[in-house]
C-alpha cells in the first residue's frame, strides 16, 4: 500500500510539472506573438508621383507605421495587370493588413481576398463586399457642394465650369455636388461640364478649359487628376480662376488656383490602420465626409482675387450646416 501511494504521488507531481512546463511554453509563445512587429502593405494601382491621391496614401501609411511602430511596405503597380500580382506578393510575404485603392484594384482584390479569408484587407475609394474587406469611401459631393457654393458666390460672369476626368458614376459626386452648391447660392448661374476621357491627359484638359473660358466661364474647376495641370496652364494664360483636387494645389499659382477640393486619402489610411491596431477594425463600408475630415475645401484667404471675405465666411457657415445636418447634400449614386 505504501509503495502504491508513493508511486501515485510521483505520477501526480510529474503531471503537474509537465503542465507547468506546457503553460510556460504557451506563455512564451503568446508573449512572442505580442511583441512580434505587425506588418502593413500598401498596393497602389499605379506608380507614385503621377496622381497625388496615391502619393498622400503612401505618406499616410508611412506616418501610421511610424506612430504605431509597424513594418510597412509600399508596392507600386506599373500597370493594371500588376495589381493582382502585388496583392498576391503581399499575401505570400504574410503582411497582416493589406491596403489598396480605387476601382482599378477592385476586381483583383475581390479575387485575392476571397481566396484568403483569414487576411484583412482595406480598399479606399471603392467597395468590395467581402467579410474580410474594409471599404473606405468618401462623400465627395459634400466638398463639391462647398466648391460650387464658393464659385456661385464669387463669379462675375455667372458662368462657371468643371473639367472632369471621365464620365463614370463616381465622378457624378463631383458634378452633382458642385451644381447643388452653385444653384443653392446663385440659381441664375450656368454650369459647363466637359469630360477628358482619362485621368492623365493635361493637354486635352487644357483644351476643354479654354473652350469653357471662351463660353464665358470665369471659374473652371479641375476634376481630372493629372489633367488638372493643363487646366492650371489655361487659367494662367487666359487669366481666369480655377481649383485643384485631392491635395492643396493653391501654392502652385495662388493668383489663379484659388481653391482646392480636398480628398484626404492619407487620413483614411491612418484611420484604417489605427482601428486595426486598436482592435476596432470592422469590415463593410465606412464613409468619410466633412464631419470625419475625409473631404474638405481649402482656399487662399490673403488677397484672394476671386473670393471676398464675405464669400469665405458664407462658405464656412455652409460647411457647418452640412456637418450639423441643416443642409443635406444629395448623393447622386443613391
N, C-alpha and C positions, 0 to 999 in steps of 0.2 A: 504494500500500500504506500509505504513511504517513498519507494523508488518511483511508483506511478505518479505520485503527487509532484515529485521533483521534476520528472520528465514533462508534465503538463505545464509547470511554471516556466521551464526553459523554453518550451514552444511558445507560450504567451509572450514572454519577453522578446523572443526572436521576431514574432509577428509585429509587435509594437515598434521594434527598432526598424523593421522593414517599411512599415507605414510612415514613420517619421522621415526615413530616407527618401521615400517617394514624394512626400509632401515638400521636402526641402528642394528636390529636383524640380517639381512643378512650380514652386515659388521662384526658383532661379530662372526658369523658363519664362514665367509671367513677367518677372522684373526685366528680363532681356527684351521681351516684346514691348514693354512700356517705354524703354529707353531707346528702342530702335528708331532711327530717324525716318519720319514719314516722307513720302516722295510724291511730287506732283508733276505731271507732264502737261504742257500746253501744245496743242497741234493747231497751227494756223493754216488756213486754206490757200495762202499764197505767201510769197516772200515778204518779210517785214521790211518796211521802208518805202512801200508804194502807197498803201492805203493807211492813213493814220489811225483808223479804227483798230487795226490789228497791232499796230505799234503800241498803243496805250494798253491793250490787253496784255502784251508781253511785259510792259512796265508794271502793271498791276500784279501779275504773277510773281515777278521778282520782288516786289515790295512785300507781298504777303509771305513769301518764302523767308525773307529776312526777319519779318516780325515774328513769325511762328517757328523759326529755326527748322525749316524744311529743306529737303533737297529738291531742286526744281530744274526742269529741262524744257527747252522750247524746241519743237521740231517744225521747221518751216517747209511747207509743201511747194515744190517748184511748179506743179500744175495740178489740176483737179484729180488726176489719176493717182497722185502721191498721197492724197488724204487718207484713204483706206490703209495704204501701206504703213503710213506713220502711226495711225491708230493701233495697228497690229504690232508695230515695234514697241510702242508704249506698254501694251499688254504683255508682250513677251519679256520685256525688261522689268515687269512686275511693279509698275508705278501704281500707287494706291488710289490716286484720284487723277482722272484724265479729262482735260478740258479742251473743247474745240468750239468752233463758231460758224454761224451763218448757214444759209440754205445750201451753200456749196458742199458743206460737210454732212448734211442731214442723212442722205441715203447711205453713205459709208458708215455713219455712226449707228444707224438702225441695224445694219448687218453685224457689226462688231460687238455692239452692246448686247444684242440678243444672244450672241454666241458666248458671251462672258457675263452671265447673270450675277456673279459674285463681285464683279468690279463696279466701282462707282464712276459715273461719267457726268459731265456738265456740257450742255450746248448753249451758247449765248447767241441770241438774236434769231432763234428758230425753235421749233417744238419737235421733240421726238418722244412719242408716247410709249415709254417702256418703264418698268418698275425700278430700274437702276439708273435712270437718267433724270437729272435736274435740268429743266428747260427755263432759261432766264430770258425774258423778253421785255421790250421797252414800250412805254406809252408815248411813242414819238409824237403822236398827234397833240399832246399837251404842250410840248416845246414849240411845235409848229404853229399852234394857236397863238402863242406869245409872239412869235416872229411875224405872223400875219397881222396881229394887232399893232405891233410896232410899225410895220410898213404902212398900215392903213392910217395910223395917226400922223405919219411923217411925210407921206407922198405929197408932192405939189402938183403932179400931173394927173393924179387919180388913176394911174395905170401902173401896175407892178407885175412882176413875172417870177417864174421859177424855172430853172433848167434842171431837169430830173434825169437820173441815170437811165432807168428802164421803166417801161410801162408794165409793171408787175404789181400784184396785190399789195405787197409790203409797202411800196412807195406811195400808195394812196393815203397812208397815215401822214405823210408829209404834205401832199397836195390838199387833202381834205381838211386837215387840221389848220393849215395856213389860211385856206379860204374861209373857214369858220371864224377865225380870229379877225381876219380882214373885214368881213361883212358885218361882224358884230360892232365894230367901231366906225366903219365907213361903208355903208351899204351901196354907195354910188361908185365905189372903186371897181375897176376892171382887173381881172386876173388872167395873165397869159401863162400857158404851160407848154413846154416842149420837152421831148424825150430824146436822149442821146443814143440809147440803144446799147450802152456799155457803161461800165464803172471806171474805165481807164482811157478816155478819149478827150483830152483837153482841147484839141483842135476843133472837133465838132461842137463841143460845149461852148467854146468861144463864139463860133459861128451863130449858134442859136441865141446866145446872149445879145449879140449885135442885132439880130433880127428883132428881138423883143424891144431893144432900145430904139430901133427905127420905127417901132409902132407906138412910141411914146412912153415906154417904161422908164421911170427914173430910179427904180429899185428892182434888181434882179437877184433873187436868192439862188445860191448854188446848192444843189442837192444831187450832185453827180460824182461824188467821191473824188477820184483823181482828176476828173473833168473840171472840178471847181477851179483848178489852176487856170484854165482857159477863160472861165467867167471872170476871174480876177484881172486877167490881162485886158479883157474887153472893157471892164469898168475903168481901169486906169487910163486906157487910150481915149475913151469917149467921155469920161467924167461923170458916169452915173454911179450909183451906190449898190453895194452887194453884201452878201453874208456867206460865211463858211459853214461847214458841218463837222460834227463829231468832236472836234477839239477847237480851242480858241485860235482862229486864224487872223484875228484883227491886227496882230503885231506886224503881219506881212506888209500891210498898206492901210494904216488906220484912217487915212483920208477917204478911202473908198470902201474898204471892208469894215463896215460899221457895226456888224453883229456876227455872232456865231451861234448856231443851234447845236447845243451840246448833247452828246450821247455817251455817257460815262461808262464805257466798257471796262475800264480799269477798276472802277468802284465795284462793278458787278463781279468781276473776277475775285477781288479781295473779299467781298461779302460771301461769295460761294465757298471759298477756302476757309474763311473764318467759321462759317457754320459747320463745315466738315470737321475742322479741328476740334471745335467745341462740342461736337456730338449732336447738333441740332439739324444736320443735313437731311433734307427730305426730297424725294423725287417729285415729279409733277411740274406744273407751270408756276413760275414766280414772276410777277410783274414789277417793273421799276419805272416810276414816273417822277413827277416833280416832288411829290411827298417823300419818296425814297432816295432822292438825289441821283436818280438814274438818268434823267434828262434835264435840260435847262437852257437858259439863254444868257449869253454874255454880250455886252455892248460897250463901245467906247463912250466913256462919260465925260472926258475932258475935251472941250472944244469940238464936240461932235458936229460935223457939218450937216448931218441929216436929221438927227433926233433932238428935240428940245428937252429941257429938264422936265417940263410938264408931261411930255410923252413918256419919258423914262419912269416917272412916278406913277403914271397911269398903268403902264405895263407891269410894274411891281405890284400894284394893287390887284390886277387881273391874276397874276401868279398866285397871290394869297387866296383869292376867291376860288381858283381851281383846286388848290390844296384843301381848302375847307369844304368844298363841295357846293359852294354857292353857284359856281359856273360848272356846267357839265360839258366836257369836250367829247363829241361822239366819235367812237372808234369805227371807221368805215368798214372794218373787216368783221364786225359782229352784227 
